[in-house]
Amino acid sequence: MPVGLNRKCSPPGGAMASVGLSFRNITALAPMVRVGTLPMRLLALDYGADVVYSEELIDIKMAKCHRVVNEVLDTVDFVAPDDRVMFRTCEREKDRVVFQMGTADPDRALVVARLVEQDVAAIDVNMGCPKEYSTKVSFLLGT
């Protein structure tokens, strides 16, 4: 059974040492819409990825979230006001996960970056995504 599918998210043998994140000569799980969730990221790590990206998460939604330590799953969850988990991560990927944030507002991006900074290795700011959703949201918000 692949690691991470039906068990807690703790790293084998305890906590991982922080060694820094390098983008030189790596194998990475690229950011993918609705695919870059925790189970897929853990599976990619199990199969040799050095760095994994979250799916793009929009700053407007993330800024409303609160950080919750989920002791049942051994994860850190970022939960929206309607109790939906918008982003979930764990210690096993902490030094290798890149949080991808879609934004058009540097102040809001900073709020979200500060919210997740202790739980991710890096933050990828996407301010020019041509996806239909991003352009419609930006137009409707007047940004």
Beta strands, then each sheet from edge to edge (+ up, - down):
strand 1: 28-29
strand 2: 51-53
strand 3: 57-58
strand 4: 66-70
strand 5: 75-79
strand 6: 85-89
strand 7: 97-102
strand 8: 122-126
sheet 1: 1+ 2+ 7+ 3+
sheet 2: 1+ 2+ 7+ 8+
sheet 3: 4+ 5- 6+
end
